[in-house]
Amino acid sequence: MPMALEAADTKKISNDSAVLDIYLPPERKKIEGGGVPHVVAKNFSIYYGEFEAVKKVNADILSKYVTAIIGPSGCGKSTFLRAINRMNDLIPSCHTTGALMFDGEDVYGKFTDEVLLRKKIGMVFQKPNPFPKSIYDNIAYGPRLHGVKDKKTLDGIVEKSLRKAALWDEVNDRLDKNALGLSGGQQQRLCVARTLAVEPEILLLDEPTSALDPKATAKIEDLIQELRGSYTIMIVTHNMQQASRVSDSTMFFYEGVLVEHAPTAQLFTRPKDQMTEDYITGRFS
Ligand SMILES: Nc1ncnc2c1ncn2[C@@H]1O[C@H](COP(=O)(O)OP(=O)(O)OP(=O)(O)O)[C@@H](O)[C@H]1O
């Protein structure tokens, strides 16, 4: 259990992996080579027209660790997540101010290549959304789009991605079958595999288990633990138990404001902000 925190310590949490590591519970291994700021928000706001849905967020998302985003409905969790790989660009009224950096580059810079950005920062949505194609073609789709044509290479990518997503053993004898024939949980793992096939650095998971039953949810949570350390993972979830099970740090949003960002073990046991405490203890939802 973490020792009592000085106020000054919490200021360092999002910037200093050593501080994060100190508050990792024993069952969560420190990740060698991880913990450097991978995504950095500086006074970053997101607007729909005049409405400021995400307000001047300052945060560092640490590489190879799992960051959960929690908060009541409509507080800006998905808006913030979708901004990271510019999915919000598809909404004409949406614009941003301040800065969002990925690997030290301005995500919203004039010369940012959005296709390349989305290759490096993949996303999995609330509802599994496989293409109405074979399991194989779902996985091969992204690599083909990025120029991989050789059949052997594609075969290798398909197998590797399905193995990483813990799905290979369940589907290797029916790769040519339509992906829509899989169960919901399998479809969601397929979507993770499809994202992994183009070798991203970051996985954005937007309530990835909200449409799944408890068994399928547990498999996705196990998968997140498997992928932890290889990818920077950000997960939006309404489920606080899930946030505390799978994540290393947690961001709590309220009405577009990032109220608190702290190591998960600390945020759920010793929140700094009264609002965080009220939320995690169920005084409002
Ligand atoms: N396309 C849009 N156009 C206008 N306003 C939007 C749009 N999408 C979201 N909003 C508004 O932005 C705010 C933040 O929404 P967002 O979906 O990011 O919240 P959330 O925390 O993810 O909510 P939930 O938990 O219900 O999914 C809300 O007030 C919402 O109504």
The ligand as an SDF file (V2000), in Angstrom:
LIG
                    3D

 31 33  0  0  0  0  0  0  0  0999 V2000
  -20.7220   15.2660  -32.2820 N   0  0  0  0  0  0  0  0  0  0  0  0
  -21.0150   16.0710  -31.2530 C   0  0  0  0  0  0  0  0  0  0  0  0
  -21.5530   17.2880  -31.4780 N   0  0  0  0  0  0  0  0  0  0  0  0
  -21.8730   18.1110  -30.4580 C   0  0  0  0  0  0  0  0  0  0  0  0
  -21.6580   17.8200  -29.1540 N   0  0  0  0  0  0  0  0  0  0  0  0
  -21.1280   16.6180  -28.8860 C   0  0  0  0  0  0  0  0  0  0  0  0
  -20.7790   15.6820  -29.9040 C   0  0  0  0  0  0  0  0  0  0  0  0
  -20.2530   14.5840  -29.3220 N   0  0  0  0  0  0  0  0  0  0  0  0
  -20.2900   14.8110  -27.9880 C   0  0  0  0  0  0  0  0  0  0  0  0
  -20.8080   16.0320  -27.7240 N   0  0  0  0  0  0  0  0  0  0  0  0
  -20.9890   16.6220  -26.4030 C   0  0  0  0  0  0  0  0  0  0  0  0
  -19.7160   16.7390  -25.7830 O   0  0  0  0  0  0  0  0  0  0  0  0
  -19.7930   16.4110  -24.4140 C   0  0  0  0  0  0  0  0  0  0  0  0
  -18.8270   15.2870  -24.1300 C   0  0  0  0  0  0  0  0  0  0  0  0
  -19.2960   14.1150  -24.7910 O   0  0  0  0  0  0  0  0  0  0  0  0
  -18.5130   12.7440  -24.7450 P   0  0  0  0  0  0  0  0  0  0  0  0
  -19.2300   11.7820  -25.6200 O   0  0  0  0  0  0  0  0  0  0  0  0
  -17.0860   12.9770  -25.0020 O   0  0  0  0  0  0  0  0  0  0  0  0
  -18.6890   12.3480  -23.2060 O   0  0  0  0  0  0  0  0  0  0  0  0
  -18.4130   10.9660  -22.4880 P   0  0  0  0  0  0  0  0  0  0  0  0
  -17.8440   11.3010  -21.1680 O   0  0  0  0  0  0  0  0  0  0  0  0
  -17.6230   10.0650  -23.3630 O   0  0  0  0  0  0  0  0  0  0  0  0
  -19.8930   10.4200  -22.3280 O   0  0  0  0  0  0  0  0  0  0  0  0
  -20.4520    8.9200  -22.2420 P   0  0  0  0  0  0  0  0  0  0  0  0
  -19.8540    8.3360  -21.0160 O   0  0  0  0  0  0  0  0  0  0  0  0
  -21.9260    9.0950  -22.1220 O   0  0  0  0  0  0  0  0  0  0  0  0
  -20.0460    8.2120  -23.4940 O   0  0  0  0  0  0  0  0  0  0  0  0
  -21.2480   16.0860  -24.1190 C   0  0  0  0  0  0  0  0  0  0  0  0
  -21.8840   17.2490  -23.6150 O   0  0  0  0  0  0  0  0  0  0  0  0
  -21.8020   15.7140  -25.4820 C   0  0  0  0  0  0  0  0  0  0  0  0
  -23.1880   16.0180  -25.5690 O   0  0  0  0  0  0  0  0  0  0  0  0
  1  2  1  0
  2  3  1  0
  2  7  2  0
  3  4  2  0
  4  5  1  0
  5  6  2  0
  6  7  1  0
  6 10  1  0
  7  8  1  0
  8  9  2  0
  9 10  1  0
 10 11  1  0
 11 12  1  0
 11 30  1  0
 12 13  1  0
 13 14  1  0
 13 28  1  0
 14 15  1  0
 15 16  1  0
 16 17  2  0
 16 18  1  0
 16 19  1  0
 19 20  1  0
 20 21  2  0
 20 22  1  0
 20 23  1  0
 23 24  1  0
 24 25  2  0
 24 26  1  0
 24 27  1  0
 28 29  1  0
 28 30  1  0
 30 31  1  0
M  END
$$$$
